[in-house]
Amino acid sequence: MRFASSLALPFAFVIAVGCGGDDGEVGPVPAGELDASGDVGAVDPPIDADDPTPTDADDEDATSDATIDAKADASADVKPDVATDAAGATACRADLAAKGLKFKTTTARGVVDAVNVLGPINGVLFASGTGTTPMGDPIACAFVQTLWRFADLLKERGFTRVGTLGSYCYRCCCSWSETNYCRKMGDPEPVCGSSGYSNHSWGRAVDVRYLYKPDGTRYDINDPKHWVIWGVAAETCTKGLAAQTGISKELYTLACMAAQQKIFGITLSPNYNSAHRNHLHSDIGASGTPSSWYVRSLDPWAGLDDAPPGTADDHCGGEP
C-alpha cells in the first residue's frame, strides 16, 4: 500500500513467524511513504505480491506468495567463509577514517573486516546497556557505515545515545542458551543444521533497548508505556503507527523511518514475538547490501518478557 506524504522514499513491511515457528501467517508487504511526524495518509491499491521479494538474509521460516523460502539456503550446516576482499576492506576503513571515526582493527570469528569503535559514531554514542562508553563488540566495518547512517536519523529524531543489548554473538539461530552460546575463536563450530546462523554472528546486527535525549531523558523499548504493543499482524508501520501517541509514536516512527530510508534490511520490533519485547533487532543480513527493507511483526503474546541481555531470539540467515 502507498501512503501520501512529503517524502518520496519507498519502504516495505511484512509479517513472519519466528525461527522454528509455524503458526504465523505471512502476507504481502505494504509499501509506502512515511512523513517525518510519523503520520500516514490515504492508501492506494495493494502492490503486486511478488514485489518486493525478500533476500536470502530474511528469516528462513517466512513463506508465502509474497516471500521466498530461504530455509533451503540456510539448511546446510556449513562453516561460514569469512574471507574478505582486501581492497574492499581497506576502502571501508579508509571511509571511516575520513569521517573522523575513532576505531581500531580487530579479528572476530565470522566477522569480515572487524573493527572496535572507540568513540561516538557520527555524533551518537552506541553503548552497552545504560553505560556511557562505546560498546566493545567487534563490528563489521560495513555495519559501522550503516550505523553512521542510522546516527543521522537518530540525531534528526533528537537522540544522541543508544543503549544496546549487544551486536556480536557467533552462534546459531534463533536464541541464546547454555548450549547455543556466543562462540569464541577456540570454541568448536556450532552445529546449526536447518536453523542456520544468527545474523549477530557476522557483526552486522544490533539490538537496541535504550534511546537517550541530550538532557539524559531515557526511552526504554521494554517499557510498555514507551513502546505500546500493537496486536494486529503486519500493521506496525501502518495502523499501528497511526494509533500511537507520545513516546510510543516517537519510537514507532524511528523504526519505520529507518526502514523507509533503507538503513537496515530487517528490523524486528517488540510486536514480532516475545523474545523481542525488550529491544529492536536491526541487521543488514549476512553479507552484501540489503535489497529489501522490512519491519516485521506478529500478533503479540500475553504480557511482556524481561529477557536478560544475550538471550534474545533474533533474525536468522545463511552463510555469507
N, C-alpha and C positions, 0 to 999 in steps of 0.2 A: 504494500500500500504506500502511496505517496502522501506527504504532508506538506502543506504550504508554509513557507517561512522566508525570511530574508537570506538564509543560507542556501547554497546550492551544492552541498556535499552529500553524496549518497551514503546510506548506511543500511545494515540489514540485521534482522533478529530472527532467532529460531529457538524452538524448544527441543529438548532432547532428554533421554534418560541418562542417568549417571552410569559410571562404569559398572558393568555387570548387571545393570538394571534391565527390565524387560516390560515395565508397566507404563512407560511414558509414551504418549502419542507424539509423533514428530510431524509437524505441519509445515506448510510453505512459509517462507520468511517474508514479512512485510518490509519494504524498503521505503525510505523517505527522507525528509529533511527536518531537522530539529532547530528551533530557534534558541538563541543563547539564553533566554529566560527559562527554557525548559517547556515552552508551550508547543502543542501540536495542533494542527489545523484540520481542515476537511480532508476526507480520504477519497482517493480515486479507486478505480477497479484494481483488484489484486494483480501483482506482477506474475509473469509466467513462472510456474512452479519449478521449471527446470533452470531458472536463473535467479540468484547465483547458485553455484554448486560448491559445497564445502570441499576443502582440500584434504589431503591425507592427514593433516595435523588435527582434523576435527575428531571429536570423541568417537571411539570406534563402535559404540553401540547405537549411534544415531542412524536410523534408517527410515526412508520414506521416499515418495516420488520426488520430493524437493531436495533430497540429500543423497550422497553416495555412502555406501557402507565401507568405511575404511578399515574394518576389522581384519579383513584378509591381509591388508598391507602391514598390520602390526602383529600378526599372529605368530610369525616365526620368531623363536627365541634366539635372536642374533645379537651378538655384542656390537654396539654402535661403532661406526667408523668415525673417529674424531679427527681424521686428517683434515688439514685446512690449507687453503691456498696462501702461501706466504705473502704474495703481493697484496691479496685482499686483506689479510690480517694487518699488514703494515699500513695500508691505506686507512683502515678503520682507526687504528691507534693514532695515526697522524691527524685524522679528523678530530679526535678527542683532544689531542694536544693543541691543535689550532684553536679549539674552542676555549682553551684555558682550563680544562678539567684536570684536577689532581688525581692521578691514578698510578698504579704500578702493575706490571705484567705478572702473571702467576700461572700455575697449572692446576687443573682440577679434572678429575675423572669425568669424561663425557662432554666437557666444555670446550668449544672451539674458540681459540683466541681469548682466553680468560684474563680478566683484569680484576683488581681490587680497587674500588673507588675510595678515595681518601678525603673527599670533601663534598660539598653540595653539587648536585647535577643541575646546571642551568639555573642556579639560584634556589633550588629546592633540596632540602636535606632528606635523603631516604635513610631512615634509621631503623634499628631493630626495636620493635615494641614501642614503649614510651621513652626510649633512650634519646640522647641528643648528640650522638656521634654516628658517623656513617656505618651502615650495616657492613659486616665483614665478609659477606658471602662472595665467592668468586662468581663473576657475571660474564657472560659472553659479551665481547666488545660491541657486537651488533645490537644487543639488548640495551646496552648503555645508551646507544644512539636513540633507541626507542624511548627510553626514559627521559632523554633530553627533550624530545618532542612532547612527551606527556607533561613535563615540567612547564612548558609553555601554557598548556591548558590549565594546569593546577594554579599557576600564578594568575591567569585570567579569571579563574573562579575564586581567587582570594586565599589560596593555600600556599604555605611556604615550608611545611614539614610533613612528611609521611612516615607513619609508624607501620612497619611491615611485620609479618609473621614469618618472613624468610623468602629467599629467592632460589637458592640452590639446594638440591637434595637428590642424589643419584640413587634411584630406586624404581621399583615397578609401579605401575598404576594399580590401584587407584588411591589408596590411603596408607599413611604411615602406620606401622605396627611393630611389635617386637621382632617379627621375622621379616618385615618389609621396611627395613630401616635405611637411613642415609649411609650409603657405602663410601668408604674411604679408598684411597689408592690401593692399599694392600688387601682389601677385603675381597672375598670371592664374588664373581659376577652373579647378579641376581638371576633367578630363573623366572622370567616374566611370562613365558608362554603366550597365550592369546590376549592377556591383559595389556601387553606392551609396556613401554617405559613411561613413567611420569614425565611431563614436559619440564618439570623442575630439574630433571637430570642434566639438561643441556645449559643451565644457567640462562634460560630465555623465558623465565616466568617470574612473577612476583605476587605475593599475597598481601593485600593492603587492608589493614584494620583501622588505623587511626589517621585522621587528617587534621592538621593544625592551622589556625589562622595566625597572622603575625603577632596578635596580642596574647597568644597562648591558648585561645579557645580551642577545645578539642572535640572533634566529631568522632564517634565510635560506631563503626559498622555493626558491632554486636549489640548496640543499644536499640531495643525495639521501638524507641521513640525517635531515634536518629535515622534508622532505615526501617520503614514500615513495610512489612511483608505484603506483597500483592499476590492474591491467591488464585488468579486466573492464568492458565498456561499461555505462554507466548505474548504476554501483554506488558512486559516490564517497561519497555520504552514507548508504549502507545498509551493505552488506557491506564496502565499502572502509573506511568509518569504523570499523566494529566490529573490523576487523583491525589497526588502528593502535595503537601504544603510544608513550609518551613524548612528545617534541616533535611528532612527526608527528600524533599524536592531538590535541594542542592545536591545531594548525593546521587540520586537517580539521574539528574541532569549531567553530572560529571561522568558517570559510567556510560551514558548514552552518547554524549558528545565525543568521548574517546573513540567509540565505535564509528560515529559519523565521520570523524576526522581521520579514520583509518590508522589509528595509532597501534592498537593491539589487534591480533587476529581473532582472539577469543576473550571474552570476559564472562566469568561465572559469578553471578551475584547471590546474595542470600535467598533469592527466590528460586535458585536452581535446585538445591537439595539441603538436607540437614547439615551435611558436612561443611557447607559454605555459609552457614548462618552468621559466622563472625568475621567474614572478610570478603573482599573482591579478589578473585583469582584472575589475573590477566597474563596472556602469553602471546608469543609470535610463532608458535609451532616449533618443530624440531630443527628446522633449517630453512634457509632461504628467506624470502619475503612473503608475508601473507597475501593471498589473492582474494580473500573473503573476510568479512568482519562481522562478528556476532556478539550479542548479549543473550545468554541462554537462561531459561527459567523453567521451573516445573511448578505444579501445584505444591504449596508448602506442606511440610509435615507439622504436626501439632507442637507448639512450643518452640523454644529456642535451645540450641545446643551450644554449650560452652566448652567446645573442644580446645585443649591446650595447643600452643604452637607446635607445628610439626605433625599434627595428627589429621590434617585436613585432606579430604578427598580432593582430587584435582583433575584437570583436563589432561587427557592422555594422547599419546601419539606414537608413531612408529619410530624407526631409527632415522637419524639424519641422512 
